[in-house]
Amino acid sequence: MSFGAFETSTIVFNAAQENSDLWPYHVPVAGRTVARHDDGMVCQNFHEHVLILGLSGNGCVELGRERFELLPGDLAWIDTALSYAHGADAKSDWTYLWMSFAGHRVDALHAHLGFQQAPIVHGCADQKPRFDAVKEALSVNSACSPGLVSAKISDLLADLASLRSAQGHMGPSGVVMRVSHSLRSQLDRAWSVEDLAEIAGISQSQLFRRFKEETGNSPMAWLRRERMVLACYLLRTTEHPVSHVALKCGYADPFHFSRDFKRHQGCAPRHFRAEIRGEA
C-alpha cells in the first residue's frame, strides 16, 4: 500500500523479530487512516492481502470496472496483487482501520469466499477490538505477540467465512481456483496451456471459457499479469539485477521480460526501479 498520500495515518510495523514463521498468520503492518477525497486513490500492487474496517465517513473500493461503497462497520478484504483502488468519497473524510496479512492459503480462502467479485462484508463493527488488539501486539517485541496476532486473524477470518455464507456469496469454481493456485505457487515455471488444462481436468477450450468468464482474462493473460505484479514487488524491495528478476518471474529472456514489463507499466524495469526510489 502507499501510505505517503495520507498525512493523517498512524502506522505500526511488526516489532517481533522471532517466531513469526511458527504461526499460521502474520501481520507485517497495520494502522489507522483518515483519508480525504483530495488524497486520491490507493492502487499500488503488492503481493499481500489487506483488511479494511470502516469507522466513520464513506469510502469506496474499486475492483476492475466495478465500484463498491464502504460504510461505517463495513469490512473490505482486498488482494493487492489484483487490480484495485480504494479511497474516500467526495462528501466526507473517511476514517478506517487496516492491516496487511499473509498466511496459510489466504489466496485460496479469498477466492473461495467470493472477495474477488464482492470485496465488502456488512455488519463487521464488532471486529474493531481485534484490529486494535493486533495493532497493540505489533508494537510489542514479545515472544507471545506472533501467536496472539495469528489467533486474532484466524478468529476474524472464521467470522468472515460465516458472514459470507449467510449472505450467499459464491467464489470462483474449483477449476479456476485450482489453476490459479498452481500458477501463483510457481510463477517462474514455463507453463503451457496444456499443463493448465491437465491440472483443471478439462479441455483447453473449456478452461479458456471458464477462466474468461470468472476472471475476465485468459489463463495465460492472468499469468502474465501475476508475473508483472511480482516483478514490481521485486524491483521495489530487492537489489536483484533485472535479469534475476526476469528469471524469478518466469522469463528466461530479459529482453522479452523488459518488453512485457513496459507494456504493463509504461516504462522499462530499470526506470521503474529508479522512479520508485526517487533516483529518476
DOLO-904373 format. One line per field, with one value per residue (C-alpha): residue in one letter; z, x, y. Coordinates in nm, 2 decimals. Layout:
REM residues N
res <- (a, ...);
Z <- (Z, ...);
X <- (X, ...);
Y <- (Y, ...);
***
This chain:
REM residues 280
res <- (m, s, f, g, a, f, e, t, s, t, i, v, f, n, a, a, q, e, n, s, d, l, w, p, y, h, v, p, v, a, g, r, t, v, a, r, h, d, d, g, m, v, c, q, n, f, h, e, h, v, l, i, l, g, l, s, g, n, g, c, v, e, l, g, r, e, r, f, e, l, l, p, g, d, l, a, w, i, d, t, a, l, s, y, a, h, g, a, d, a, k, s, d, w, t, y, l, w, m, s, f, a, g, h, r, v, d, a, l, h, a, h, l, g, f, q, q, a, p, i, v, h, g, c, a, d, q, k, p, r, f, d, a, v, k, e, a, l, s, v, n, s, a, c, s, p, g, l, v, s, a, k, i, s, d, l, l, a, d, l, a, s, l, r, s, a, q, g, h, m, g, p, s, g, v, v, m, r, v, s, h, s, l, r, s, q, l, d, r, a, w, s, v, e, d, l, a, e, i, a, g, i, s, q, s, q, l, f, r, r, f, k, e, e, t, g, n, s, p, m, a, w, l, r, r, e, r, m, v, l, a, c, y, l, l, r, t, t, e, h, p, v, s, h, v, a, l, k, c, g, y, a, d, p, f, h, f, s, r, d, f, k, r, h, q, g, c, a, p, r, h, f, r, a, e, i, r, g, e, a);
Z <- (0.00, -0.04, 0.29, 0.18, 0.03, 0.37, 0.62, 0.90, 0.91, 1.22, 1.11, 1.33, 1.19, 1.34, 1.61, 1.67, 1.55, 1.61, 1.60, 1.34, 1.09, 1.35, 1.33, 1.05, 1.00, 1.01, 1.00, 0.89, 0.93, 1.05, 1.11, 1.13, 0.85, 0.79, 0.41, 0.23, -0.13, -0.24, -0.13, -0.43, -0.45, -0.32, -0.61, -0.59, -0.64, -0.36, -0.30, 0.02, 0.14, 0.32, 0.56, 0.59, 0.85, 0.81, 1.12, 1.00, 0.68, 0.35, 0.15, -0.18, -0.32, -0.69, -0.85, -1.22, -1.35, -1.05, -0.76, -0.41, -0.13, 0.21, 0.50, 0.88, 1.01, 0.67, 0.61, 0.28, 0.20, -0.09, -0.26, -0.37, -0.63, -0.83, -1.00, -0.72, -0.57, -0.25, -0.11, 0.04, -0.14, -0.23, 0.06, 0.38, 0.53, 0.57, 0.88, 0.88, 1.04, 0.82, 0.83, 0.58, 0.64, 0.50, 0.59, 0.52, 0.18, 0.21, -0.17, -0.19, 0.10, -0.05, -0.38, -0.21, -0.01, -0.32, -0.23, -0.58, -0.70, -0.39, -0.16, 0.11, 0.41, 0.61, 0.98, 1.10, 1.35, 1.63, 1.46, 1.58, 1.91, 1.70, 1.48, 1.79, 1.96, 1.65, 1.64, 2.00, 1.97, 1.67, 1.88, 2.14, 2.07, 2.28, 2.23, 2.27, 2.01, 1.69, 1.84, 1.96, 1.62, 1.44, 1.67, 1.61, 1.24, 1.25, 1.45, 1.22, 0.91, 1.06, 1.13, 0.77, 0.64, 0.85, 0.73, 0.36, 0.39, 0.54, 0.27, 0.00, -0.18, -0.41, -0.51, -0.83, -0.94, -0.81, -1.16, -1.16, -0.80, -0.87, -1.18, -1.03, -0.71, -0.92, -1.13, -0.83, -0.65, -0.94, -1.13, -1.25, -1.43, -1.81, -1.81, -2.12, -2.18, -2.20, -1.84, -1.71, -1.89, -1.73, -1.38, -1.45, -1.58, -1.88, -2.24, -2.33, -2.48, -2.17, -1.95, -2.16, -2.14, -1.76, -1.69, -1.91, -1.75, -1.39, -1.41, -1.73, -1.86, -2.04, -1.83, -1.99, -1.97, -1.60, -1.55, -1.73, -1.50, -1.19, -1.31, -1.36, -1.01, -0.87, -1.09, -0.95, -0.60, -0.65, -0.83, -0.54, -0.25, -0.36, -0.52, -0.76, -1.12, -1.38, -1.53, -1.20, -1.15, -1.50, -1.41, -1.09, -1.29, -1.55, -1.82, -1.95, -2.19, -2.01, -2.34, -2.35, -1.98, -2.04, -2.33, -2.14, -1.83, -2.04, -2.19, -1.84, -1.65, -1.93, -1.86, -1.85, -1.54, -1.46, -1.50, -1.27, -1.00, -1.03, -1.02, -0.71, -0.53, -0.63, -0.85, -1.18);
X <- (0.00, 0.10, 0.09, 0.26, -0.05, -0.23, -0.07, -0.31, -0.21, -0.09, 0.12, 0.25, 0.51, 0.56, 0.82, 0.86, 1.19, 1.14, 0.88, 0.66, 0.70, 0.58, 0.22, -0.04, -0.09, 0.14, 0.07, 0.37, 0.20, -0.13, -0.27, -0.55, -0.60, -0.82, -0.84, -0.98, -1.11, -0.82, -0.58, -0.68, -0.70, -0.46, -0.39, -0.03, 0.02, 0.18, 0.19, -0.02, -0.38, -0.53, -0.83, -1.00, -1.26, -1.47, -1.51, -1.67, -1.74, -1.78, -1.51, -1.51, -1.33, -1.28, -1.22, -1.17, -1.45, -1.68, -1.71, -1.83, -1.93, -1.78, -1.98, -1.90, -1.90, -1.82, -1.51, -1.32, -1.08, -0.85, -0.58, -0.34, -0.19, -0.51, -0.63, -0.79, -0.82, -0.97, -1.02, -1.26, -1.57, -1.62, -1.85, -1.66, -1.34, -1.31, -1.16, -1.07, -0.85, -0.64, -0.38, -0.19, -0.16, -0.03, -0.05, -0.18, -0.37, -0.51, -0.53, -0.75, -0.97, -1.01, -1.12, -1.34, -1.53, -1.60, -1.40, -1.26, -1.61, -1.76, -1.50, -1.73, -1.89, -2.15, -2.21, -1.84, -1.83, -1.77, -1.43, -1.28, -1.14, -0.95, -0.80, -0.70, -0.55, -0.34, -0.21, -0.12, 0.05, 0.26, 0.42, 0.55, 0.85, 0.73, 0.75, 0.38, 0.29, 0.31, 0.08, -0.17, -0.17, -0.22, -0.51, -0.69, -0.66, -0.78, -1.09, -1.16, -1.14, -1.37, -1.63, -1.59, -1.65, -1.96, -2.09, -2.02, -2.20, -2.50, -2.50, -2.48, -2.17, -2.01, -1.65, -1.50, -1.53, -1.29, -1.14, -1.03, -0.92, -0.71, -0.54, -0.48, -0.33, -0.09, 0.02, 0.08, 0.28, 0.52, 0.53, 0.88, 0.77, 0.74, 0.37, 0.18, -0.20, -0.17, -0.03, -0.31, -0.58, -0.43, -0.45, -0.81, -0.91, -1.10, -1.02, -0.82, -1.13, -1.34, -1.06, -1.03, -1.40, -1.43, -1.12, -1.25, -1.60, -1.47, -1.16, -1.20, -0.87, -0.74, -0.53, -0.20, -0.30, -0.38, -0.04, 0.14, -0.04, 0.06, 0.42, 0.42, 0.29, 0.57, 0.82, 0.71, 0.74, 1.10, 1.22, 1.09, 1.21, 1.53, 1.86, 1.84, 1.95, 1.68, 1.80, 1.75, 1.40, 1.31, 1.40, 1.20, 0.90, 0.93, 1.12, 1.44, 1.50, 1.55, 1.46, 1.12, 1.07, 1.15, 0.92, 0.62, 0.70, 0.70, 0.36, 0.22, 0.38, 0.45, 0.83, 1.13, 1.22, 1.53, 1.34, 1.06, 1.31, 1.48, 1.15, 1.02, 1.35, 1.34, 1.65, 1.49);
Y <- (0.00, 0.36, 0.55, 0.87, 1.03, 1.03, 1.26, 1.15, 0.79, 0.60, 0.31, 0.03, -0.22, -0.56, -0.53, -0.91, -1.04, -1.41, -1.69, -1.52, -1.80, -2.06, -1.94, -1.97, -1.60, -1.30, -0.92, -0.71, -0.37, -0.22, 0.12, 0.38, 0.63, 0.94, 0.98, 1.28, 1.28, 1.50, 1.23, 1.03, 0.65, 0.39, 0.15, 0.02, -0.36, -0.56, -0.93, -0.91, -0.91, -0.61, -0.59, -0.25, -0.17, 0.15, 0.36, 0.68, 0.86, 0.68, 0.51, 0.32, 0.02, -0.04, -0.38, -0.36, -0.15, -0.20, 0.04, -0.06, 0.18, 0.11, 0.24, 0.25, -0.10, -0.25, -0.46, -0.50, -0.78, -0.68, -0.89, -0.61, -0.84, -0.78, -0.46, -0.25, 0.10, 0.25, 0.59, 0.84, 0.96, 1.32, 1.41, 1.35, 1.23, 0.86, 0.70, 0.33, 0.07, -0.16, -0.43, -0.63, -1.00, -1.32, -1.69, -2.03, -2.04, -1.69, -1.66, -1.97, -1.85, -1.50, -1.66, -1.93, -1.67, -1.46, -1.15, -1.12, -1.03, -0.87, -0.72, -0.58, -0.75, -0.56, -0.58, -0.60, -0.32, -0.58, -0.66, -0.33, -0.48, -0.74, -0.47, -0.28, -0.59, -0.67, -0.31, -0.32, -0.66, -0.55, -0.27, -0.51, -0.73, -1.02, -1.39, -1.41, -1.14, -1.36, -1.62, -1.36, -1.19, -1.52, -1.61, -1.28, -1.31, -1.67, -1.57, -1.28, -1.49, -1.75, -1.48, -1.35, -1.70, -1.73, -1.39, -1.47, -1.80, -1.62, -1.36, -1.62, -1.50, -1.76, -1.77, -1.89, -2.25, -2.52, -2.54, -2.17, -2.18, -2.49, -2.35, -2.00, -2.15, -2.37, -2.07, -1.84, -2.11, -2.14, -1.81, -1.89, -2.22, -2.23, -2.30, -2.41, -2.42, -2.80, -2.80, -2.59, -2.80, -3.11, -2.95, -2.84, -3.18, -3.02, -2.93, -2.63, -2.46, -2.52, -2.39, -2.07, -2.01, -2.07, -1.85, -1.57, -1.58, -1.58, -1.36, -1.15, -1.29, -1.59, -1.82, -1.70, -1.33, -1.39, -1.55, -1.26, -1.01, -1.20, -1.21, -0.84, -0.78, -0.99, -0.81, -0.47, -0.61, -0.75, -0.44, -0.22, -0.43, -0.61, -0.53, -0.82, -0.73, -0.71, -1.04, -1.22, -1.06, -1.18, -1.54, -1.53, -1.42, -1.70, -1.51, -1.68, -1.39, -1.05, -0.87, -1.04, -0.96, -0.59, -0.57, -0.72, -0.50, -0.19, -0.28, -0.34, -0.05, 0.20, 0.21, -0.02, -0.21, -0.01, 0.32, 0.18, 0.10, 0.43, 0.62, 0.43, 0.51, 0.88, 0.84, 0.92);
***
